[in-house]
Amino acid sequence: MKTLFNFILGISIFIYGIELFSNSFFNINDKLQIILKKYTKSILSGIILGTISTSIIQSSSIIMIITINLINNNTISFYESLGIMMGANLGTCITSWITSLLCIDSLNISFYLPIIFLIGLILFLKHKKRTSNLIIGYSFFLLGLEMIQNNLNSLIEYRLFKDIIYSLNNPILGLLIGFITTSIVQSSSATIAILQIISTKKKLTYYMTIPIILGENIGSCIVTLFSSINCKKNAKKLAFSHLLYNIIGSLIFIIIFYIVKYLNINYLYYEVNSYSIALIHTLFNLLSIFIFYPFINKLYSN
């Protein structure tokens, strides 16, 4: 029970670290909103800006919530928001690449943590709040990641956890696990990080991990849907479009997944690591943009 509590606490600290880190970059009520308003006159510019801004602040949820508020206030149009939505999905992949680097066995996170936190604390005492929050947020991100890693070593030996890993051989269950986990923790980055850490402890294949990543993308839409409940029609349309975009994209890739399985291509059963999980996550969102971009541009540009 203590191990499970520490594991959940690690996830909470990980998510809090990302939020503190992302909130330190911009004053959400001015700078970022001005940038999003100014540079989203086309789908392509929206995609680029959505990707860059989400990569910097490491939170697609924050970008989506800001975009919903901008539509709700009639600052940008529904059409202009679609590019941001697509770019935010791609930009959030940067966290999985950072996590893959931190999953290296030779990298001792414990050694760097106190130093990073101390630097943040010194800056806080010098009244440099934004910079200190940035560094302290990153230290919490590292602390949460380390707690998840340490406690997973014990959790994966439990029968229930082994049964969950075994169930990943069923793609539909894998998709549901990805969706439910992300819906509960409300962070796609946390779900991907957990999957990456498990891959360093247990043998996972592309066959087991791809459906989880697809489910995670759908689950990430829950925050957007909740944030649009009391908003105007166009803001709700964006939240629903975000969900539909990820569902249709996942369905397309599930169909391709089953075609590959039917053709008995062995590549599906190759072992994955933290890097390949980050790559799958990135390719899914990148290819989704290429698939949907021509249709969105034609359907909504007029």
DRENSEDO-315442 format. One line per 4 residues: number of its first residue (from 1); their letters; for each residue y, x, z of C-alpha. Coordinates in Angstrom, 1 decimal. Each point is the difference from the previous one (the first is absolute). Example, Ala and Ser with C-alpha at 12.3 -4.5 7.8 and 13.67 -1.06 7.14 Angstrom:
1) AS) -4.5,12.3,7.8 ~ 3.4,1.4,-0.7
***
This chain:
1) MKTL) 0.0,0.0,0.0 ~ 2.4,2.9,0.8 ~ -0.7,1.6,-3.3 ~ 0.7,-3.3,-1.9
5) FNFI) 3.2,-0.5,2.0 ~ 1.2,3.5,-0.8 ~ -0.9,-0.5,-3.7 ~ 2.1,-3.2,-0.1
9) LGIS) 2.8,1.8,1.9 ~ -0.2,2.7,-2.6 ~ 0.5,-2.5,-2.8 ~ 3.0,-1.5,1.8
13) IFIY) 1.6,3.4,0.5 ~ -0.7,0.9,-3.6 ~ 1.7,-3.2,-1.3 ~ 2.9,0.4,2.5
17) GIEL) 0.5,3.6,-1.2 ~ 0.3,-1.2,-3.6 ~ 2.5,-2.7,0.9 ~ 2.2,2.3,2.1
21) FSNS) -0.2,2.6,-2.7 ~ 1.0,-2.5,-2.8 ~ 2.7,-1.6,2.0 ~ 1.7,3.4,0.5
25) FFNI) 0.6,0.5,-3.7 ~ 2.4,-2.9,-0.6 ~ 2.1,-2.5,1.6 ~ -1.9,-3.0,-1.4
29) NDKL) 3.1,-2.2,0.0 ~ 2.1,2.2,-2.2 ~ -1.0,3.1,-1.9 ~ -3.5,-1.0,-1.2
33) QIIL) 1.2,-3.5,-0.9 ~ 2.9,1.4,-2.1 ~ -2.4,2.3,-1.8 ~ -2.5,-2.7,-0.8
37) KKYT) 2.7,-2.3,-1.2 ~ 1.6,2.6,-2.2 ~ -3.0,1.5,-1.7 ~ -2.3,-3.0,-0.7
41) KSIL) 1.4,-1.5,-3.2 ~ -3.3,0.5,-1.8 ~ -3.7,-0.1,0.9 ~ -0.4,3.7,-0.8
45) SGII) 2.9,1.1,2.2 ~ -1.3,-2.3,2.7 ~ -3.4,1.6,-0.1 ~ 1.4,3.5,0.1
49) LGTI) 2.3,-0.9,2.9 ~ -2.7,-1.9,1.9 ~ -2.4,3.0,-0.4 ~ 2.6,2.6,1.2
53) STSI) 1.4,-2.0,2.9 ~ -3.5,-1.0,1.3 ~ -1.2,3.6,-0.4 ~ 2.9,1.2,2.1
57) IQSS) -0.2,-2.5,2.8 ~ -3.8,-0.4,-0.2 ~ 0.0,-3.8,0.5 ~ -0.4,-2.5,-2.9
61) SIIM) 0.3,-2.8,2.6 ~ 3.6,1.0,0.8 ~ 1.0,0.3,-3.6 ~ -1.5,-3.5,-0.8
65) IITI) 1.7,-1.6,3.0 ~ 3.3,1.5,-1.0 ~ -0.5,-1.2,-3.6 ~ -0.9,-3.5,1.2
69) NLIN) 3.3,0.0,2.0 ~ 2.0,1.1,-3.0 ~ -1.5,-2.8,-2.1 ~ 0.6,-2.5,2.8
73) NNTI) 3.7,1.0,0.1 ~ 0.2,-0.2,-3.8 ~ 0.8,3.7,-0.1 ~ -2.7,0.7,-2.7
77) SFYE) -1.9,-2.3,-2.2 ~ -3.7,-0.8,0.1 ~ -0.5,1.9,-3.3 ~ 1.7,3.1,1.5
81) SLGI) -2.2,-0.1,3.1 ~ -3.3,0.2,-2.0 ~ 0.4,3.6,-0.9 ~ 0.7,0.9,3.7
85) MMGA) -3.2,-1.8,1.0 ~ -2.1,1.9,-2.5 ~ 1.6,3.4,1.0 ~ -0.4,-0.7,3.7
89) NLGT) -3.8,-0.4,-0.5 ~ -0.1,3.4,-1.7 ~ 2.4,1.7,2.4 ~ -2.1,-0.9,3.1
93) CITS) -2.8,2.3,-1.4 ~ 2.0,3.1,1.2 ~ -1.2,-0.6,3.6 ~ -3.6,0.2,-1.1
97) WITS) 0.7,3.4,-1.6 ~ 1.7,1.2,3.2 ~ -3.0,-1.2,2.0 ~ -2.4,1.8,-2.3
101) LLCI) 1.8,3.3,0.6 ~ -0.2,-0.7,3.8 ~ -3.7,-0.7,-0.2 ~ -0.7,3.7,-0.8
105) DSLN) -2.4,1.3,2.8 ~ 1.8,3.3,0.2 ~ 3.4,-1.7,0.7 ~ 0.5,-0.2,3.8
109) ISFY) 2.3,-3.0,0.5 ~ -0.1,0.5,3.8 ~ 1.7,3.3,-0.4 ~ 3.0,-1.3,-2.0
113) LPII) 0.5,-3.3,1.9 ~ 1.8,1.2,3.1 ~ 2.3,2.3,-2.1 ~ 1.0,-2.8,-2.4
117) FLIG) 0.5,-2.4,2.9 ~ 2.1,2.5,2.0 ~ 2.3,0.6,-3.0 ~ 0.5,-3.8,-0.3
121) LILF) 0.7,-0.2,3.8 ~ 2.6,2.8,-0.2 ~ 1.8,-1.7,-2.9 ~ -0.1,-3.3,2.0
125) LKHK) 1.7,1.7,2.9 ~ 2.6,1.4,-2.4 ~ 0.7,-3.6,-1.0 ~ -1.3,0.4,-3.5
129) KRTS) -1.9,-3.3,0.2 ~ -1.0,-0.5,-3.6 ~ -1.4,3.5,-0.5 ~ -1.7,0.0,3.3
133) NLII) -1.6,-3.4,-0.8 ~ -1.2,1.4,-3.3 ~ -1.7,2.9,1.7 ~ -1.3,-1.9,3.0
137) GYSF) -1.3,-2.7,-2.4 ~ -1.9,2.6,-1.9 ~ -1.5,1.5,3.2 ~ -1.2,-3.5,1.0
141) FLLG) -1.5,-0.3,-3.5 ~ -1.9,3.2,0.6 ~ -1.0,-1.0,3.5 ~ -1.4,-3.3,-1.1
145) LEMI) -1.9,1.6,-2.8 ~ -1.5,2.5,2.4 ~ -1.0,-2.7,2.5 ~ -1.7,-2.0,-2.9
149) QNNL) -1.9,3.2,-1.0 ~ -1.1,0.9,3.5 ~ -1.2,-3.5,0.9 ~ -1.7,-0.7,-3.3
153) NSLI) -2.4,2.9,0.8 ~ -1.4,-2.1,2.9 ~ 0.4,-3.5,-1.6 ~ -2.0,0.9,-3.1
157) EYRL) -3.1,0.6,2.2 ~ 0.0,-3.6,1.2 ~ -2.5,-2.4,-1.6 ~ 2.7,-2.5,-1.0
161) FKDI) 2.1,2.6,-1.7 ~ -3.0,1.3,-1.9 ~ -0.8,-3.6,-1.1 ~ 3.5,-0.4,-1.3
165) IYSL) -0.2,3.3,-2.0 ~ -3.4,-1.1,-1.3 ~ 1.5,-3.4,-1.1 ~ 2.4,1.9,-2.2
169) NNPI) -2.9,0.1,-2.5 ~ 0.9,-3.6,-0.8 ~ 3.3,0.1,-2.0 ~ 1.0,-3.5,1.0
173) LGLL) -0.3,0.8,3.7 ~ 1.9,3.2,-0.6 ~ 2.8,-1.9,-1.7 ~ 0.1,-2.4,3.0
177) IGFI) 0.0,2.8,2.5 ~ 3.0,1.6,-1.8 ~ 1.9,-3.3,-0.1 ~ -0.7,-1.0,3.6
181) TTSI) 0.7,3.4,1.5 ~ 3.3,0.3,-1.8 ~ 1.0,-3.6,0.9 ~ -0.7,0.7,3.7
185) VQSS) 1.6,3.4,0.4 ~ 2.8,-0.9,-2.6 ~ 0.0,3.4,-1.4 ~ -1.8,1.1,-3.2
189) SATI) 0.7,3.6,0.9 ~ -2.0,-0.4,3.2 ~ -3.0,-1.5,-1.8 ~ 0.0,2.8,-2.6
193) AILQ) 0.4,2.6,2.7 ~ -3.0,-1.4,1.9 ~ -2.1,0.0,-3.2 ~ 1.1,3.6,-0.7
197) IIST) -1.0,1.2,3.5 ~ -3.4,-1.8,-0.2 ~ -0.6,1.8,-3.3 ~ 0.3,3.3,1.9
201) KKKL) -2.7,-1.1,2.5 ~ -2.4,-2.1,-2.0 ~ -1.2,0.0,-3.6 ~ 2.0,-2.6,-2.0
205) TYYM) -0.3,-0.5,-3.7 ~ 2.4,-1.4,-2.7 ~ -2.2,-3.1,0.0 ~ 0.8,-0.6,3.7
209) TIPI) 3.6,0.9,0.1 ~ 1.5,-1.6,-3.2 ~ -0.4,-3.6,1.2 ~ 1.6,0.8,3.4
213) ILGE) 3.0,1.5,-1.8 ~ 0.3,-3.1,-2.1 ~ -0.2,-2.3,3.0 ~ 2.6,2.1,1.8
217) NIGS) 2.5,-0.5,-2.8 ~ -0.5,-3.8,0.3 ~ 0.3,0.1,3.8 ~ 3.3,1.9,-0.2
221) CIVT) 1.6,-3.1,-1.4 ~ -0.3,-2.0,3.3 ~ 3.1,1.6,1.5 ~ 2.0,-0.9,-3.1
225) LFSS) -1.2,-3.6,0.1 ~ 0.9,-0.4,3.7 ~ 3.4,1.5,-0.6 ~ 0.8,-2.6,-2.7
229) INCK) -0.9,-3.1,1.9 ~ 3.6,-1.1,0.8 ~ 1.5,1.4,-3.2 ~ 1.2,-1.7,-3.2
233) KNAK) -2.1,-0.8,-3.0 ~ 0.4,3.3,-1.9 ~ -0.8,2.1,3.1 ~ -3.2,-2.0,0.5
237) KLAF) -0.8,0.5,-3.7 ~ 0.2,3.7,0.5 ~ -2.4,-0.1,3.0 ~ -2.4,-2.1,-1.9
241) SHLL) 0.3,2.2,-3.1 ~ -0.8,3.0,2.2 ~ -3.2,-1.7,1.1 ~ -0.9,-1.1,-3.5
245) YNII) 0.8,3.4,-1.5 ~ -2.5,1.7,2.4 ~ -2.7,-2.7,-0.3 ~ 0.0,0.0,-3.8
249) GSLI) 0.1,3.8,0.0 ~ -2.9,0.2,2.4 ~ -2.0,-2.6,-2.0 ~ 0.5,2.1,-3.2
253) FIII) -1.3,3.1,1.8 ~ -2.9,-1.8,1.7 ~ -1.1,-1.2,-3.5 ~ 0.2,3.6,-1.3
257) FYIV) -1.8,1.1,3.2 ~ -2.9,-2.3,-0.7 ~ -0.1,1.0,-3.7 ~ -0.3,3.6,1.0
261) KYLN) -2.7,-0.9,2.6 ~ -1.9,-2.0,-2.6 ~ 0.1,3.0,-2.4 ~ -1.6,2.1,2.8
265) INYL) 2.7,2.7,-0.1 ~ -0.9,2.4,2.8 ~ 3.6,0.9,0.6 ~ 0.4,-3.0,2.3
269) YYEV) -2.5,1.5,2.4 ~ 1.7,3.4,0.3 ~ 1.3,0.9,3.4 ~ 3.7,-0.5,0.7
273) NSYS) 2.4,2.0,2.3 ~ 3.5,-0.7,1.3 ~ 1.5,1.3,-3.3 ~ -2.0,-2.2,-2.3
277) IALI) 0.8,-3.0,2.2 ~ 3.7,0.8,-0.4 ~ -0.6,0.4,-3.8 ~ -1.8,-3.4,-0.3
281) HTLF) 2.8,-1.7,1.9 ~ 2.6,1.6,-2.2 ~ -1.8,-0.7,-3.3 ~ -0.5,-3.6,0.8
285) NLLS) 3.7,-0.6,0.6 ~ 1.0,2.2,-2.9 ~ -2.3,-1.8,-2.5 ~ 1.1,-3.4,1.4
289) IFIF) 3.5,0.9,-1.1 ~ -1.1,0.9,-3.5 ~ -2.0,-3.2,-0.3 ~ 2.6,-2.4,1.3
293) YPFI) 3.2,1.6,-1.2 ~ 0.0,-1.3,-3.6 ~ -0.8,-3.5,1.1 ~ 2.6,-0.2,2.8
297) NKLY) 2.6,1.4,-2.3 ~ -0.7,-2.7,-2.6 ~ -0.5,-2.9,2.3 ~ 3.1,0.4,2.3
301) SN) 2.5,2.0,-2.1 ~ 1.5,-3.2,-1.5
***
